[in-house]
Amino acid sequence: MPAYPAVIVHCPDTRFYLGYVPGFPGAHSQGVTLDDLLANLWEAIAMLLKDGEPRLEAEFVGTLNVRHPMIDPSRP
């Protein structure tokens, strides 16, 4: 089975983990724990794969921590 990169965030308001596969329409889910999220995300992906291998609309490149001088005045 192919592997897909997933973006995962935690919402402090709902305390849910949210995940999605960049460029894979419909490949998103949520869970109370990371294990729940992973199970739910794989279920969503499995349902989508029944229609065949997707043509991804975007490619995951990576993450980047961005600092802005207005927020971090110590940075030149």
N, C-alpha and C positions, 0 to 999 in steps of 0.2 A: 504494500500500500504506500502511495506517495506521502511525503511529509510536506506540510505547508507551514510557513512561518505565521505565528499568531501574535497579535498585539493584545496585551492584557493590561487593564487598569483596574484600580480599586476605587470605588465611590465611597467616600467617607459618610455621605448622607444616608445612603441606603445600605451600606456595608456589603454590597454585592461586588463580585468580580465580574468585569465585562470583557469579552474577548471577541476579536474578529480577525479574519484572514484578509489582509489587504489585497484588493483587486479581485476578490472572489465573491461576487454578489450573492447575498443570502447566507454567507458563512459567518454567522455571528451568534453569540449566545451570552448567557449570564449564569452565575451560580453563587451560592452563599459561601462556598469554600472553593479553593483552587481545584480540588478533585471534582467537585460538582460542575464547575465551569468546563473542565477538560472533557468530562463525560458528555455534557450537553453540546459542546462544540463539535466533538467527534460525531455525535448523533446528527447534528445539522449537516456536517460535511458528508456523512454517509448517505443521507437522503438526497443531497445535491448530486452526488456522484452516480446515482442511479440513472441520471440523464446523460452520463458519459463524462469523460475527463474535461474539466473546464478550460477555457481559454482565458487565462487571467487578464484582467483589465489594467493591472498595475503590477510592479515588481517591488517587493520589500527590499529596501536598501540598508536600513539600520536606524539607529537612534542617535540623537545628538542633544547634549545639554546646552541650552542657549542662555547666555547672560547678556543683559542689556546694561549699558552704562548708567541709565537712569535708575536701575534697580540695584546695581552693584557699583557704587561710586569708587570703590578701591581699584577697579579695573581701568587701566589707561584707555 
